[in-house]
Amino acid sequence: MIRPDAMAALARWREVALAAGIIALGLWLMGQGGLILLPVGGAVIAVGAGMALLALRRLRFAQAPAAPGLVEVDEGQVSYFGPVSGGFVSLRELVELRLLARGGQRFWRLKQADGQALLVPVDATGAEGLFDAFSALPGMDSQSLVAALDLPVAPGADGVPALLQDTLGPVIWRRAQRPALT
């Protein structure tokens, strides 16, 4: 009855719609008045606003699947299964996160403590699950995580768009050094 592309659009915005419903419930509670419902409604609105902010960041982070391969996040481990490359990274072993542009495609560069790095395409199937995994890293700012996806596409010094150049972006997140035991 509903076209598949319309269902996909509705499914993509479902978290934002849920947050809007919670905000509407809070407004309704506040409209009922009283010393109890007024602050309860305000608290419900605050929860809904927080959920809406996170839902909008997740929505902005998610890319349409266009790259080959599959990303899975399971129990603190990021796995990428690609046609040519792939691998696994434990989030506990992760020490650095960057965005890399290579050959017109963007990759998350996940570097481990032993120096090995895993490249995960930003637009691989399942890559939207990386938002929650990356947001759980100690000291990660989810706003800077989403802002990192806004690579400049203006031409570089040689006239080639910056996205098409092989560039290693700035550090998005780095694990704080643990003090040495003496």
Secondary structure, 3 states (H helix, E strand, C coil): CCCHHHHHHHHHCHHHHHHHHHHHHHHHHHHCCCCCHHHHHHHHHHHHHHHHHHHHHHHHHCCCCCEEEEEEEECCEEEEECCCCEEEEECCCEEEEEEEEECCEEEEEEEECCCCEEEEECCEECHHHHHHHHHCCCCCCHHHHHHCCCCCCCECCCCCEHHHCCEEEEEEEECCCCCCCC
